[in-house]
Amino acid sequence: MALIVRAVDVGFGNTKLVTAVGAGGDMRCASFPSRAYPSPRDPAKALGGEGRKTFAIPLDGLYYEVGPDVMLAADAFRATEIPGDYIETPQYLALARGALRMMKAEVIDLLVVGLPVAAFAAKRAALEKLMTGRHDVGGGKTVTVHKTLVMAQPNGALIDYATQHDQVEAMEHEQSLVIDPGSRTFDWLVARGMKLSSKQSYSVDRGVSNVLQLIADDISQEIGQPYTNLDLIDYALRRGKGLSVYQRQYNPARMRPMVEIIAKDAVAAMMRRIGGAFNVQHVILVGGGAFLFRKAVKQAFGTHQILEVKEPMFANVRGYQIAGMNYAQSVLASVSVSASRPRAAASEGEKEGEGA
């Protein structure tokens, strides 16, 4: 029986996952906002027949609502993002379990997850322990994970790029720099071949959220009261459009010079750490925030071609999946797996679009 390998990347902004892998290796990816709203009661029962595309994850006596439609659960008072201590929070585990629920597999032989570069060494063992074992994913369902591997987030993107371009062997003795601007952190990874150079790789707290908050503060000054809809600002920036505030148009482009300062600060911190660009053969830009940091990266690497991948938001999780399948084939395949283990097919209620 084939081993089941899956990948999850719980970021500060979005949770990404691989839901299926085709016979030809094609991956089906999905994502949802990294927001988890607690409730003392199961929101699935309260919603009745008008359920949204979310899951109620029971945890520590509460129900955390997560999923694609989670913003419909938002209110103005409860914190919505993962706090800075990351994997130690119930929100993180609720998001990870929501991703497991979306995979529709009762048993996962190998789960691959990621951490920001700066947290990788300190939190790797704790995250492996957290994600291995039996998980209550709500709705009377459980998922059992037999083994967990943890990767530095940009390492997944490096594997994804090398695989997409059939460059794994060609890059074996070459130095690569993977730059991954995320929601809260600006991560980078230096590697020779697929092997991480830990002393040159790191993260700084300069991500998309800094840009969004900067623009929100400017809107607040303009309207004379706090403006907090960061998701609407993000939506406008990604589409290069203005947004409506009190039925008046606000153009985020006016803040471009300030945005560029944030991007340059992040890139400058990276350049101090890596010590120069002359040894780098490949500069690979990935992540959901790549569009905001592209100009600063190009200025720092004026003599390099900046390489990108398709659907950069999913680059890390695709790389996790590839690494996991390779590991399963070379290491886990020799382990006897009981054919009697339950692997129930998805029921009608668990098909695409099922709500909490």
Long-range contacts (C-beta under 8 A, 24 or more apart in sequence): 1-337, 1-339, 1-343, 3-109, 3-110, 3-328, 3-332, 3-333, 3-337, 4-105, 4-107, 4-108, 4-109, 4-110, 4-343, 5-108, 5-109, 5-110, 5-111, 5-112, 5-321, 5-324, 5-325, 5-328, 6-100, 6-103, 6-105, 6-108, 6-110, 6-111, 6-112, 6-321, 6-324, 7-111, 7-112, 7-113, 7-156, 7-317, 7-318, 7-320, 7-321, 7-324, 8-96, 8-99, 8-100, 8-111, 8-112, 8-113, 8-317, 8-320, 9-113, 9-114, 9-153, 9-156, 9-316, 9-317, 9-320, 10-34, 10-82, 10-92, 10-95, 10-96, 10-99, 10-113, 10-114, 11-153, 11-182, 11-183, 11-288, 12-81, 12-82, 12-182, 12-183, 12-184, 12-185, 12-207, 12-209, 13-182, 13-183, 13-184, 13-207, 13-208, 13-209, 13-288, 14-183, 14-288, 14-313, 15-66, 15-95, 15-96, 15-98, 15-99, 16-313, 16-314, 16-316, 16-317, 17-99, 17-102, 17-103, 17-317, 18-103, 18-317, 18-318, 18-320, 18-321, 19-102, 19-103, 19-104, 21-321, 21-325, 27-318, 27-321, 29-311, 29-314, 29-317, 29-318, 30-68, 30-102, 31-313, 31-314, 32-66, 32-67, 32-68, 32-70, 32-98, 32-102, 33-70, 33-71, 33-231, 34-81, 34-82, 34-91, 34-95, 34-183, 35-66, 35-70, 35-71, 35-73, 35-74, 35-80, 35-81, 36-64, 36-65, 36-66, 36-70, 36-82, 36-90, 36-91, 36-94, 36-95, 36-98, 37-64, 37-65, 37-66, 37-70, 37-73, 37-74, 37-75, 37-78, 37-80, 38-62, 38-63, 38-64, 38-65, 38-78, 38-90, 39-63, 39-64, 39-65, 42-356, 43-73, 43-356, 44-138, 44-139, 44-355, 44-356, 47-355, 47-356, 51-355, 51-356, 52-355, 52-356, 53-353, 53-354, 53-355, 54-355, 54-356, 55-98, 55-101, 55-102, 55-137, 55-138, 55-139, 55-355, 55-356, 56-138, 56-139, 56-356, 57-93, 57-94, 57-97, 57-98, 57-101, 57-136, 57-137, 57-138, 58-136, 58-138, 59-90, 59-93, 59-94, 59-97, 59-136, 60-90, 62-90, 63-138, 64-90, 64-91, 64-94, 65-356, 66-94, 66-95, 66-97, 66-98, 67-98, 67-102, 67-355, 67-356, 69-355, 71-231, 76-228, 81-184, 81-209, 84-184, 86-115, 86-116, 86-119, 86-123, 87-115, 87-119, 87-123, 87-126, 87-127, 87-130, 88-126, 93-130, 96-131, 97-135, 97-136, 97-137, 97-138, 97-143, 98-137, 100-135, 100-137, 100-143, 100-145, 101-137, 101-138, 101-139, 101-141, 101-143, 103-143, 104-346, 104-350, 105-143, 105-343, 106-141, 106-142, 106-143, 106-144, 106-342, 106-343, 106-344, 107-143, 107-144, 107-146, 107-341, 107-342, 107-343, 108-143, 108-144, 108-145, 108-146, 109-146, 109-147, 109-328, 109-332, 109-337, 110-146, 110-147, 110-148, 110-149, 110-324, 110-327, 110-328, 110-332, 111-145, 111-147, 111-148, 111-149, 111-324, 112-148, 112-149, 112-150, 112-151, 112-320, 112-321, 112-323, 112-324, 113-148, 113-149, 113-150, 113-151, 113-320, 114-150, 114-151, 114-152, 114-153, 114-155, 114-156, 114-316, 114-317, 114-320, 115-150, 115-151, 115-152, 115-153, 116-152, 116-153, 116-182, 116-185, 116-187, 116-203, 117-152, 117-153, 117-154, 117-187, 117-188, 117-189, 117-201, 117-202, 117-203, 118-185, 118-187, 118-202, 118-203, 118-204, 119-203, 120-150, 120-152, 121-198, 124-150, 138-356, 139-356, 147-332, 149-323, 149-324, 149-327, 151-319, 151-320, 151-323, 152-187, 152-189, 152-196, 152-201, 153-180, 153-182, 153-187, 153-316, 154-178, 154-179, 154-180, 154-187, 154-188, 154-189, 154-201, 154-286, 154-316, 155-189, 155-191, 155-194, 155-196, 155-319, 155-323, 156-315, 156-316, 156-317, 156-318, 156-319, 156-320, 156-323, 157-284, 157-286, 157-287, 157-309, 157-312, 157-315, 157-316, 157-319, 158-189, 158-191, 158-194, 158-284, 158-319, 159-194, 159-319, 159-320, 159-322, 159-323, 160-286, 160-309, 160-315, 160-316, 160-318, 160-319, 160-322, 161-282, 161-284, 161-286, 161-307, 161-309, 161-315, 161-319, 162-194, 163-319, 163-322, 164-309, 164-310, 168-194, 171-281, 171-282, 174-281, 174-282, 175-279, 175-280, 175-281, 175-282, 176-280, 176-281, 176-282, 176-283, 176-284, 177-274, 177-277, 177-280, 177-282, 177-283, 177-284, 178-284, 178-286, 179-270, 179-283, 179-284, 179-285, 179-286, 179-287, 179-290, 179-293, 179-297, 180-286, 180-287, 180-315, 180-316, 181-207, 181-208, 181-266, 181-287, 181-288, 181-289, 181-290, 181-292, 181-293, 182-207, 182-208, 182-287, 182-288, 182-289, 183-207, 183-208, 183-209, 183-288, 183-289, 184-208, 184-209, 186-266, 186-269, 186-270, 186-289, 186-293, 187-287, 188-270, 188-273, 188-274, 190-274, 190-280, 200-273, 200-274, 200-275, 201-273, 202-270, 202-273, 204-266, 204-269, 204-270, 206-262, 206-263, 206-265, 206-266, 206-269, 207-266, 207-289, 208-234, 208-288, 208-289, 208-292, 210-262, 211-237, 211-259, 211-262, 211-289, 211-292, 212-237, 214-255, 214-258, 214-259, 214-262, 215-252, 215-255, 215-259, 218-254, 218-255, 219-245, 219-250, 222-250, 237-291, 237-292, 238-291, 259-292, 260-295, 260-296, 263-292, 263-293, 263-295, 263-296, 264-296, 264-299, 266-293, 266-296, 267-293, 267-296, 267-297, 267-299, 267-300, 268-300, 270-300, 271-300, 277-301, 277-303, 277-304, 280-304, 282-307, 283-307, 284-308, 284-309, 285-312, 286-312, 286-315, 286-316, 287-312, 287-313, 287-315, 287-316, 288-312, 288-313
